[in-house]
Amino acid sequence: MKQRKMQNADGGKRTGLARVLSKMGYCSRTEAAELVRAGRVTLNGDVRRDPETPVYMGQDRVEVDGTLLKATDKIYWMLNKPRGLVTTADDEKGRDTVYTLLPEGLPWMGPVGRLDMASEGLLLMTNDTEWAARITAPESHLEKTYNVQIGRLADDALLERLEAGVLDEGELLKAKRARLLRSGDKNCWIEVVLEEGRNRQIRRMVEASGIEVLRLVRVAIGGLLLGDLPKGEARPLTPAELQLLK
């Protein structure tokens, strides 16, 4: 259910309890809702089980398991995801996740968007949920750039088709730009730029054209480049890199 902001008679803004935990960088909104329903969250000393219980942020006392909730510093990281890791905190199948790449002792962070298990490259992590929402919002028009190895040589017709749009399961999927990067004897690398990414969009576009995707690497989000960050490594974003994403 969508969280909402509420307003009382004196004009003060109130926010749903689960959203407060998320906004303060404690955990994701989904995890927060589970904590509330489990009776582990108190508001001004009283247990509340409704994730949308209204809260005055900065005034009301919110505790989780008896510990007072305090806003944490906002942190922003980038990592170079290898193939084979799942972009989630807990995997029901027990598979390794991207959290294995982060050093211990960091506050909770959530992924900004997704890379599927077989995909690689640039992934952002943060505890700033509002910033993450702006990055992933379609109206931000923030380009995501991918290098894609496909199982045949690309011709102009294929690149034009990716830009014009491919119909898959009733959805018209299209790239903002597509171009050839380099070719081998039997396969090649192409660059695909998306402005609004759908679930597994590039794989679906290419495979709907009867072509196998051999590798898929995200190399840029907006002006932020993956650069020379080694595969499997993670580091905080610099202030200058944060500016590139505004």
Secondary structure, 3 states (H helix, E strand, C coil): CCCCEEECCCCCEEEEHHHHHHHCCCCCHHHHHHHHHCCCEEECCEECCCCCCEECCCCCCEEECCEECCCCCCCEEEEEECCCCECCCCCCCCCCEHHHHCCCCCCCCEEECCCCCCCEEEEEEECCHHHHHHHHCHHHCCCEEEEEEECCCCCHHHHHHHHHCEEECCEEECCCEEEEEEECCCCEEEEEEECCCCCCHHHHHHHHCCCCEEEEEEEEECCEECCCCCCCCEEECCHHHHHHCC
